[in-house]
């Protein structure tokens, strides 16, 4: 794949990733305001009732949050590619980080009927950049939310001196053809930018901390984030 | 009042389109999968179906196949170029409310 083709694919993917949340924001705002929308449709009629207005505001907010996540992903990817990633390490609690990551994912994904179970019975100390690690957990949890049938389970513990955060869903699993490139930002076989940027960043952030993210089971899907122990 | 069943596994997309279509005078039901759509349509048949082709438990066309001769006309929502199939119209995602409302009106006119 030439650089020009790769650049074209990346830009195309960016445009695609932006369109969905932008469509959500602009659509919700148009319905909220009764604003005229583009295209052959007449003006969106006003008069959304209170429940509709609340729902539309929520949709717009989630669209904005997804655009912000995309910007953060791109910023992180640029820092990683350029070797400019910095970590602000400090003593923290893996259980609290898992909870924060799960809550962040819940704001971004809107899946009614999916229950999230967080198993973090006690604080698990570690030395990490809590914000970066929360981002990584949120990416794993978002991925699980999107693919779950009805349940996501996030558990925090320790094993042989390492801190373990497991994220499991009860979805259809990871297809064999996808597993090889699951953590890639690009899919070399397909010749296009079709990897999973969120998972790739989660793994890269774990590795920056001296740990890793691995796919431990593919049917159902279970990711494990391992980190060195705390101070 | 014309009725439509929206079939899409993206809850935000479904919620936005459902509110927008309700404001434009449609009765709207929602489903998130092939199985859910078939069950809901059998319980509450609608004039039209709007179906995302990529559903978690199958292809959007499976809904029409499972409903058989009782299936109403349907509009497909697709992330790619339109493909041959049993749909009366294709809209490429992300779909605007304006485009969907226009396609529904045109389709309903053919049923009058």
Interface residues (C-beta under 8 A of the other chain):
Chain A: X19 X20 X22 X23 X24 X27 X28 X30 X31 X37 X38 X39 X40 X41 X44 X45 X47 X48 X52 X55 X56 X59 X62 X63 X110 X111 X112 X149 X171 X172
Chain B: X11 X12 X13 X15 X16 X19 X20 X22 X23 X24 X56 X93 X94 X95 X96 X97 X98 X99 X101 X102
